[in-house]
Amino acid sequence: MAFSSSGANVPPGEAGGILTIDLGAITVNWRDLAGRAASAECGAVIKADAYGCGIEPVARALTAAGCRTFFVAHLVEARRARAAAPDAAIYVLNGLLPGSAPTYAECGLQPVLGSLDEIAEWQAFKTNGWSGGAALHIDTGMNRLGLRPRDAVALAKRNDLKEVGLNLLMSHFACADEPAHPLNAKQMGDFKEIAALYPDLRASLANSSGVFLDPDAHFDLMRPGVALYGANPTPGHANPMRPVVKLEGCVIQVRSVSPQETVGYGATWTARQTARIAVVSIGYADGFLRAAGGSDVRGGAEAIVAGHRCPIAGRVSMDLIAVDVTAVPDGAVKRGSLVAFLDETITVDDLAAHAGTIGYEILTSLGRRYHRIYKDGVESAS
Ligand SMILES: *Cc1c(COP(=O)(O)O)cnc(C)c1O
């Protein structure tokens, strides 16, 4: 038995569902993104357990494909990335927590410095002998992390700047998934001006949607995340990425429900005719968002059952989902059957739309109780 990213894999016969992660598709997506830039390097964002897909298997697969630069959010993620990708450059987006510099040195990691306080602490640590590099985050409109442009201009003139050991300048788009938003051009313009003050640093601006925005957004290093994992970086247009995640739930029983009977908590779904309901062994405790349920007044998410698209009936429970399989021929779905909530035809974006959220939240919510299968990669589940 192989192991998933976060401890022991759940044996297939003991799990309520199966999560299949296609590492080959992640690799294809990375190559596709890399090919969209004339000369920029393509890195990979693997924060939040590689968007739920598993830091270690994803880092190994992308390293094998030629990826040399990874971004994570937290130090604890960086340690895991380092173990899986011993030679890669690993940047920690959330920067330097007080007192954490020795961990960066110990593991060969690089902080993304986002405030003057962080820069001062890193510089003090560096002058004690550590020679590792760091990135500098400039805020061009997000107002989240990063130096204000005027502070970046002042920093560029400081004659002790070399002591900070910067090797990368970065900023982050607020609206890259809305190509017509005026903030995009402003952020690109402001970032370009500041980058000119730091001619020795490589520059990085584009997230997934930024890769598709404008060649001017590519700079030296791109930082795609969600597109690697199959979500659509170009909302409103056909998805150029390959699907990565398949989520199947195991049917525990199929029951008949009479007209006017209701299904589930709150009695929000009523059978209009004699209905057949498949009860599936996953729920919101598995990260299947409760908001994706269906009721008499609002359609919910769907499942593929023996080739048929079937709606969820009623609220999603903690450990169970009811699916209306009335349209599926008798006998085609039974106790032990698998039904798919995510596959080639139901994308993470489709499920997100039904839950009133975005593909990012679907991916990063993927649960820990599934049996995990890694396809086409260095790790397989059996
Ligand atoms: C998460 C993140 C990314 C990746 O964004 P996607 O939209 O998932 O491609 C890139 N840069 C920063 C700073 C991030 O926080």
The ligand as an ORCA input file, in Angstrom:
! r2SCAN-3c Opt
* xyz 0 1
  C      -1.937     31.482     -4.893
  C      -0.997     32.406     -5.551
  C      -0.624     32.210     -6.893
  C      -1.282     31.183     -7.784
  O      -2.544     31.682     -8.151
  P      -3.539     30.879     -9.121
  O      -4.633     31.837     -9.355
  O      -3.955     29.669     -8.382
  O      -2.767     30.542    -10.344
  C       0.369     33.024     -7.430
  N       0.933     34.007     -6.680
  C       0.563     34.245     -5.402
  C       1.206     35.351     -4.646
  C      -0.421     33.471     -4.804
  O      -0.799     33.724     -3.544
*
